[in-house]
Amino acid sequence: MAKYILKRILWIVPVCLGVLLIVFSISYFAPGDPVMSMLGASGYTPEAYASLKHELGLDQPFFAQYFRYIVNIVTKFDFGNSYTYGHAVSGEIISRIGITVKLGVLSVIVTTLIGVPFGVISATKQYSAMDYSVTVGSLFFAAMPNFWLALICIIVFALKLKWLPATGMGNWRYMVLPVLANSMGTVANVARMSRSSMLEVIRSDYIRTARAKGCRENTVIWRHALHNAVIPILTVVGMQLGTVMAGSVVIETIFNMPGLGSYLLTGISGRDYPVINACVLILAFFICIMNLIVDLCYAFADPRIRSQYVSGRKKKNTACK
């Protein structure tokens, strides 16, 4: 198991390097000149242009800039300075990353706590009014853009009912609407997968045997059936992690949250390439970490998967016993 975890952690390095190469290439070959944007029409002179371009290192070849950027990150955790504001990007990331992580983690928790129970209940009450309600609700929220849901939440709960604040940061009440808007689409997908997986499991022979032995229905469903249906559910939850992190860009902007998502959108609108590269790299890193956590959950949920990580000698000793 330790070797598997180490191998997956090492795989994060080439993944992040590949993501950075793609984003760096887009920034490098995109039309427009960041040096001209910084100087402006009034401050442009050939000498000033050449001096600033050399200061930023933009006069070097593509791969020289790419490898210098990687070396600065690894050795000094230096993502460069913002072209627009001139501050260090690493300092902004450190101050903003907590908000994005909190939003993402809370969204995943809400997605799991709401989507899985609704999917299980829908499967156990197949073709009932509850089943149809969950199915229709899942299709509705799965097709709903998160920015539209965010605006509806602000209008209803903040402006009309005045239950929750509309924008900004503060106590837990400020996180309710962003988490709700960011997670409802993924809740729908998790609920649908939970329903499909449970319908397949509850028709199995061992479920009928458990019922014939006199086990309570709650024990049969929530202990035996759900335990064996959890692998496809974990897969969907893992796939939705990227959706939740990507949705933070829009959600943080709408709710005026000073996180990485809004910082990335500011960098995109201002062609601030150091900000774009740093934010995309950090988001990709966290998605890799969350996928690693999901894979480890596979091993804890299913002993058959956990047995694949046992060394050959240990398997042989277990077999002899």
Disulfide bonds with the S-S distance in Angstrom:
none
